[in-house]
């Protein structure tokens, strides 16, 4: 997705890879990642604000606010900071991509 991920993985590089999809692109996280960690390891932002289109990266990072909610490709929303990444998860974090698949 982004050429400049917000997070750079320095540890746990040998953990089992966990495949996921971000805005239609196959990506890989690591066993033990949260959704937030996995997305920010491959992208410069977590999502776009549905109101302004501004890039967001989460706020409290402990599950107390609602800033890290991301849309799954099936239309469900999950709290990225406290949801474990599972193989095959698919996320739509780009407002334009949401409109293209009918999640407006």
N, C-alpha and C positions, 0 to 999 in steps of 0.2 A: 504494500500500500504506500507507505511513505519511505522516502530515501533516508530520512533522519528520525529513527525511532526516539521516543522520549526517554526510554530506559535502555540501558546497555547491560546485557546479561554478563556477569563476571563470575558467578558461582553457580553450582548445580548444572554445569554444562553437560555432565555425563548422565543426567537423569533421563528417563525414558521420554522420547518425543511424543507429543500429543497433537495430532492433526486437528485443525479447525479451519473454518472459512470466514474471512472478513471481507465484506462487500464483494462477494463473488470470487475472491482470490484465495487459493489454498495457502495456509500459513501453518507454522508449527510452534507450539508452546512446549513446556516441559511438565512432567508429572509433578504435582504439588503447586502449580501455578494457580492463581486466581484468574478469573476472566480479565480483570483489570491489568494484571501483570503481563499476561499473554498478549493482549492487544497493544499495550504501550511498549512492549518489546519489539513490535514490528511496525508501529505507527507513531506519528508525531502528536496524535491526540486520541482521546478515548472515543469521543463522539462529537457531533455538532448539536448545538442547542436547537430544539425544535421550534423555538420562538424567534431567535435572532440569526441562527446559522453560525454563531460563534463557536470556535473550537473549545472543547471542554476536556479536562483530564481528571475529573474527580475533585472532591473538596476535602471531606474529613478523612476519607480512606479507612473508616472503621465501621461503616454501616449505619451511621446515625443520621445522615442527610439523604437527599435523593439525587445528588448530582452525578452519580456514576451509573445510573440506570442505562442499560443498553438494550436495544431491540434485537431479539433473535429473529432469524429468517422466517420462523413460523408465526411471528406476530407477538409472542410472549415477551415481556420485559423482565430482565434480571438485574439484580444489584451486582455490578461487576467486582466491587471490592471484596465481597464476601461470598461469591459463588465460585466453586471449584471448577476449573476447566476440565471438561470431559471430551473424549475423542468424538469427533464428528459434529460438535457444536458449530452453528453458523450464525453470524451476527451481521446486522446492517447498521452501520454507524454514520453513514453519510446521508444527509437529508435528501439529496438528489437521487441516490440509490433507492431510498424508501419509496419515493414517488414512482420510480420506474417499476417497482414490483407491486404497487397498489396499497402501500401502507402510509397513507397521507394523514 
